[in-house]
Amino acid sequence: MEKLKMGGISFTCGRWPFDPEKSTLIFIHGAASNNIFWNAQVEGLSEAFNTVAVDLPGHGASAGQGKSDIAGYADMVTEFMDVIQPPLPIPCGLSMGGAITQRLILDHPDRFSAGILINTGARLKVTPLIFELIEKKYADFVKSIFSMAISAKTDIKELRPEIEASTQCQPAIASGDFRACDGFDVTAELVRIEIPILVLAATDDKLTPVKYGIFLSDNIKNAELLTIRDAGHFSPMEKPHEVNRAIYDFLNRAIIQTVHMKEKDNRKNRN
């Protein structure tokens, strides 16, 4: 796994330069997080795909200030992609990152052949308690992550150092992230998404319950829902093998489907 920085944006990737023949997974982290969150995916899927995990502005090692709206973050990811030029990009986001992924797909429908939404929703209202903790007792907010975002069935002893490293964020940036989530709502726009979408939910997710994933899969034309058992909001860290297998299997089907559709269109054009 390589750590790079371009245009002030820090990111990790499975290989550099990219393999031009492979699709590129663009992993987008959630609120108050960074690209460390996706280490198991960047490494675990790097043989089959190009893999990239980005630090949003003001997060991790990236320069700049955080945003207070999802559209602003989506614009930043678009600019980042223009810089690194990933072949056949496929956005994959968790929670706030899933909101950013939805915004990317809605705003640039011809740029992506598939998308992956993990533990997220079409609307992400935030409880006032989170804002209160961030603004008054940020250390308590960080501690609460282990009860709010992780399943009680997960053994966190080995995960704790990586979870703590992936949740280091300035309080002002974290507050802006959650305000961006609180203002996000694309429920009326989901019908416009036509590319294949994988929706991953987790049985023990308290922050974005399974019903959020069901709503997405019911309202996106070509979506399929898969539920990760005995995992919470941080399922890519809690159950990395299950999440990676779900992504791998879905993209193989989606890529094959896309190739067949292109071949069909080419035959029509020739006739």
Protein Blocks (a to p, Z undefined) as FASTA:
>chain_A
ZZddeehiacddfbdcddfkbccddddddehiafklmmmmmmmmmmmpccdddddehiaj
bgcjddfbfklmmmmmmmmmmmnopghiadddehjlmmmmmmmmmmmmmlpgbdcdehia
fbdcddfklmmmmmmmmmlmmmmmmmmmpcfkbcfklmmmmmmmmmgccfklmmmmmmmm
mmgccklmmmmpmbdcdddddfklmklgfklmmmmmmmgmkbccdddehiafklmmmmmm
lmmmmmmmmmmmmmmmmmmmmmmmmmmmmZZ
